[in-house]
């Protein structure tokens, strides 16, 4: 890192601590002694800006900027020129004692073993220690490492010679030397010159002394007429003479000459270079010709704590060592620079930093094997019975996109331990352990394996899934899971979306959550990384931007070490305090199991959610095998079919609007323009969509004006192709946030109707159907005349042939959207390396994070697989069993309706489920008298079980003869469980509210128990602000005293839905735990992989599939420790096959 002060390059030695406080400002601090060789940033910044402004043309094609060229080619090429270990070679060129050791063959720069050689004859430079005769050579090499995250301990230091040769041949040096707090700028310059003359060759000294070669120190010119050797430093010049050498001059300043160490602390802009004459500082011209006037102010103060840094201050801290004593006197030299702040901190950040720094003295830093062993001994013996909160910090992972299984690198972790008597003490009041495993710390991490792998040591986490996976990536199998505070918080309050969610920061800073524990010593909850380390970017004009950026975590840990230690240690501290608070709250809350008291809600957590949380992590680790070759093939098919559908729509649309053949079919605005010109804005009734509009589209046809360059885009004009189409489709439809009609989904399908998918690709715009050989034939007359499949576009476009063309074209457009969703949502993501490991299994994250307690999955979202009838490419076929294995897929039948029957004790539903058969047909018979009459008169059959030799039923089935009535009954069956009202049903059925209300009354006529139960649930939601599931979990609601009609309606629906959905989740969870506990399944080698709604998937050996399937069905039918406590049977359908699709 190059740091400039008044144009001088400052090459400094920095101790680990100053007055017992480690700096938290952006400067580099290392424990071992050495020099930080620094660049002048102004030259680099100016050249970088110029190269970034210059276009890079690669083989005639634009590729970026010339700085991109440098980064891609010249930077790595420069490193390769020297060959071998680049950082070791840099260290040799920087430090004379290192070069001496190499030349005297005490160490090897690099070593290429010959056959039979196990180790080098002498130590390698990169591994040499003090006993090897080169002092801190290994440290020297690390200081020479650039910020490249290499595996050999790079420490973010830029390699620097400390000297350069200017365009005119002038030497240019960084500032070194024997500095004193009273030293003037000129004295610093003189000291650097002295050291230069001390180390350089005779010829160079003579040339500078004679005036042949100008000398520049930093950006300060030396007057050649001044004879440094004779007038200023005659004795020092003669004390160490060096022979001719081509090495860089100021590689190393001997420690006996460096009695004073200088540290530059600032987060501010680098000032301009200066010239010095008679101690008057004047700005030099920069490369771009600009100048900066920066005044200089000196003051000497003594401080006992870290200096305050404001926008107008930079601070020099001189740490003056007293010989043969351990004490240090801390003296500060302040320099005020009136320059813009390039990385300002907000007031919130400054306050958070101050508060965070107060916990540093409570943290024990562990960064070597010896200290790790002593700490682990305490954790596994003296403090074994404590509760241990653990947290990791991880690099090299995108948590929003990548699964932690097989991804991420642990760079540090913290452990905070306590029990009812207080905190663990690891010596000198250190209560929290912070372990550094960033640079070569793998051995340190492995020392903690006995702690992490011991199942008897209780460990608490916040998001256990993530931390356990990243630790297991390192080869440590985590055991002893005691609690996940994220799950505890969801159990306490399942509706925190508007209250900060379930992040550690949101929970620990909520006084309603944390008021169950005493005030913590650090007096703060979790503080986000953005608050502590985020800095606003600076615009080109120097003003502060809005975007906040954060440095990579590895860099933060290396450079802002003390602050990073405090930040990451606070996570484990906050986790333990959060656990204690939530445990107290849950222990104070009664657990009601199916109407009977059972204990406390913390008892519920221990019995159900603790083992369930561990099971979910186990399932994530297992993952599911995916056939990528199959996905690649269906992707090709999908892309072809998408193009066919898009071309079909454009071809039809261009008959009505010529420019439509160039339109973007994914543009809602362009589609809206074609169909709904003149439609009113719902938010602004006075505003209407224009009848015609111009749009810019890609110039794929390479259309250009004669004599001009082909533009990348072109302008097309679209106009509405049918008048008053909005009257057919817009009433009651959804709108965008801006008030315009949404043109996807139901709106377009209502225009197109129910067109079979195969017809979309077979029928052209003239009503012809294509044979496989491409020839066309007339459609059968009855198909052409049958208009029932067509939507409202049929009449809007005049009916007949034009109406059919319109419906088929719009259906093709709908297919484009459907295919896009399958490609982007399933086919492509499932092929990504970010969600899978080397063995080809994908590992999604399973979370108990819905308000009802149902599982959700992400990276990827396997819960949202397309319905079987919409899975046109059979995506589930890609999920397969490993060779020799089989998948079992078991699914509950009508689980939510059975739960509703149990909760409401509805006689009609209980009898229907007991009778078995087609539940929805039986519901339709009970709702409609004419359907019941037809069944009683045996004109239709409620259901039919064919006997041998029977091909078809003697009379039609009810579901065929009264399809419309059965569909309404089926929709009502499920809608009632979701709390849907007559208004919602009227929109689903496209009928008036009155008709929907009458149908709803028919359903409730024989189900009065459900009506009474629904009223009770609504009253609970308004009076107690919560409702309960079968196992006693609660769903909270806000106080409704001052709520509006919309919010009250939402709460009423949720009060009906949550107990049903939540109880279904309870049953599915109990079934999974029952499967996991089954000893025979474990013996046979079967394991759970996934749960999707009411469906579970297992994998195991093919030879035992039949036996395993029977066991799974038994576990799911009797999920409550081998029994079924419900008033209805639980129907389970199970199959086994090689793929998920085949087993459905």
Helices and strands as residue ranges (DSSP letters): E 4-5, E 8-9, H 41-52, E 55-58, E 61-65, H 66-69, I 70-74, H 75-82, H 86-94, H 96-103, G 125-127, G 130-132, H 137-143, E 163-165, E 171-173, H 185-199, H 202-209, E 215-217, E 220-222, I 228-232, H 234-239, E 260-265, E 274-277, E 280-283, E 300-302, E 313-321, E 328-336, H 347-357, G 360-362, E 363-366, H 369-380, E 387-395, E 409-419, E 422-423, E 432-436, H 442-446, H 449-452, E 458-461, H 464-472, E 481-484, H 485-492, G 497-499, H 504-508, H 511-514, H 529-533, E 535-538, E 544-549, H 553-559, H 561-587, E 590-593, E 596-600, H 601-604, I 605-609, H 610-622, E 624-626, H 628-656, G 658-662, H 668-675, E 692-698, E 713-719, H 726-729, H 746-752, H 757-762, E 768-770, E 776-778, H 781-785, H 793-796, H 800-822, I 823-827, G 829-831, G 833-835, E 841-842, E 845-847, E 856-858, G 862-864, G 868-870, G 875-878, E 879-880, E 885-892, H 895-904, H 907-915, H 919-927, H 929-936, H 958-961, H 963-977, H 982-989, H 993-1005, H 1008-1023, E 1026-1028, E 1034-1036, H 1045-1077, H 1079-1084, E 1087-1092, E 1095-1101, G 1102-1104, H 1105-1117, E 1132-1137
